[in-house]
């Protein structure tokens, strides 16, 4: 995880913009997740806010699920002969995985709003 920016909110709260890059088993394709993580200073120590820990775990879960789906879709396309090349299959599978991630993100956001 890399901190790529951030902003202070008062003296006891900081919002960090982070980038996490994971390598797919499928040709080493990078999967990048950019997120905001909020920290609060408590008794002189910086602590992650509980909601952000849950969001980070969920983000990692979704990223891993997308990677597995990408690999499955890629294998199915190759077996079915529906892709002209491994590169074309990878691009098609990546687009489908991105679409699935967007759907999951919308569902997660709706669940989060319902819980508030």
C-alpha positions in Angstrom: 0.0 0.0 0.0 1.3 3.4 -0.9 0.1 6.8 0.5 -0.3 9.1 -2.5 -1.7 12.1 -0.7 -3.9 13.2 2.1 -5.4 16.0 4.0 -5.6 16.9 7.7 -9.0 17.6 9.3 -8.1 19.5 12.5 -5.2 18.2 14.6 -6.6 14.8 15.4 -7.9 13.5 12.1 -6.2 12.7 8.8 -7.5 11.3 5.5 -4.9 9.5 3.5 -5.4 8.6 -0.2 -3.8 5.2 -0.8 -3.0 3.0 -3.8 -2.8 -0.7 -3.5 -1.4 -2.7 -6.5 -1.7 -6.4 -6.7 -0.4 -8.6 -9.4 -2.9 -11.0 -11.1 -1.8 -14.6 -11.5 -3.0 -14.2 -15.1 0.0 -12.8 -16.8 1.0 -10.5 -13.9 -1.8 -8.1 -14.8 -1.7 -5.3 -12.2 -5.0 -4.7 -10.3 -5.0 -1.2 -8.7 -7.3 0.0 -5.9 -7.3 3.7 -4.9 -9.1 4.5 -1.6 -9.4 7.0 1.2 -8.4 5.8 4.7 -9.3 8.0 7.7 -7.1 8.0 10.8 -7.8 9.6 14.2 -5.3 10.5 16.8 -6.3 8.9 20.2 -4.0 9.3 23.2 -1.1 10.4 20.9 -1.4 7.4 18.6 -2.9 7.3 15.1 -5.6 4.7 14.7 -7.6 3.6 11.7 -11.3 4.3 12.0 -13.3 1.1 12.3 -15.4 1.8 9.2 -12.3 2.2 7.2 -10.9 -1.1 8.3 -14.1 -2.8 7.2 -14.0 -0.9 3.9 -10.3 -2.0 3.3 -11.1 -5.6 4.0 -14.1 -5.5 1.7 -12.1 -3.8 -1.0 -9.4 -6.4 -0.8 -12.1 -9.1 -0.9 -13.7 -7.6 -4.0 -10.3 -7.2 -5.7 -9.4 -10.9 -5.1 -12.9 -12.0 -6.3 -12.5 -10.0 -9.5 -9.0 -11.6 -10.1 -10.5 -15.1 -9.7 -13.4 -14.2 -12.0 -11.0 -12.7 -14.5 -9.0 -15.9 -14.6 -12.2 -18.1 -14.9 -13.6 -16.0 -17.7 -10.2 -16.0 -19.5 -10.0 -19.8 -19.3 -13.6 -20.2 -20.5 -13.0 -18.0 -23.5 -9.9 -19.8 -24.5 -11.5 -23.3 -24.2 -14.5 -22.2 -26.2 -12.3 -20.7 -28.9 -14.1 -17.4 -28.6 -11.0 -15.3 -28.3 -8.6 -14.7 -31.2 -5.6 -14.7 -28.9 -4.7 -14.9 -25.2 -4.3 -11.1 -25.2 -7.8 -10.6 -26.6 -9.2 -13.0 -24.1 -7.5 -11.2 -21.3 -8.8 -7.8 -22.4 -12.4 -9.2 -22.7 -12.1 -10.9 -19.3 -10.7 -7.8 -17.7 -13.6 -5.7 -19.0 -16.1 -8.2 -17.6 -14.3 -8.3 -14.3 -14.4 -4.5 -14.1 -18.1 -4.5 -14.8 -18.6 -7.1 -12.0 -16.6 -4.9 -9.7 -18.7 -1.9 -10.5 -21.8 -3.8 -9.8 -20.4 -5.1 -6.4 -19.3 -1.5 -5.5 -22.8 -0.2 -6.2 -24.3 -2.9 -4.0 -21.8 -2.3 -1.2 -22.5 1.5 -1.3 -26.3 0.8 -1.2 -25.8 -1.5 1.8 -23.6 1.1 3.5 -26.2 3.8 3.0 -29.0 1.5 4.3 -26.9 0.8 7.5 -26.4 4.6 8.2 
